[in-house]
Amino acid sequence: MLASCTTQTVNNSSKRGSGQVEKNTEAAEINIQLGANYIASGDYQLADDKLQKAF
């Protein structure tokens, strides 16, 4: 009886992509919160920078 060895490739790109989307979403939420806090403290330039980065 002959035995053969095979290699199976698993595509995990969708899982990796999903993790990156979650990180990007979290970063955007943090930048929005920072932007809101900077507006509240009167630092409009830094607020604008954070809000632009969020989008």
N, C-alpha and C positions, 0 to 999 in steps of 0.2 A: 504494500500500500504506500502510495506517495503522499507526502504531506507538503503543503505549500504555506508560505508565509505571505500574508497580505497586510497592507497598510491602509488604514482608514483615516481620512482627513475629516475633521469636524469643523464646521464653519461657525465660529462664535462671534462673528462680526456684529450680528444684531444685538447680542448681549453686551458687547463692549460699547456699541453705539448708544444703547439705552443708558448705560452708566454715565457716559459723557453728557447726554442730554440732561440727566438728573443733576450732574455737577454744574452745568451751565445754568440751569434753572435756579439752583441754590445760589449761585454767584449773582445772578440777576436780582433775586429777592434781597440779598444782602446789600447790593449796591443801591437798590431803591430805598431801603430802610436808611442807609447812610445818607443818601440824598435828602430824604425827608428831615432827618436830624440836622443836617447842615443848613437847610432852609430855616428850620426853627431857630437855629442859633445865629442866623443872619449871614452865613458864609455862602453866598450865592454862587460864586465861582466854583468852589469845591463841590457844591450841590450839583451844579450843572455837569461837572466832570463825571460824577458818580452816576447821575441819571443817564447821561449819554452812554456810559459804559454798560449800563443795565440793558440798553436797547441795542 
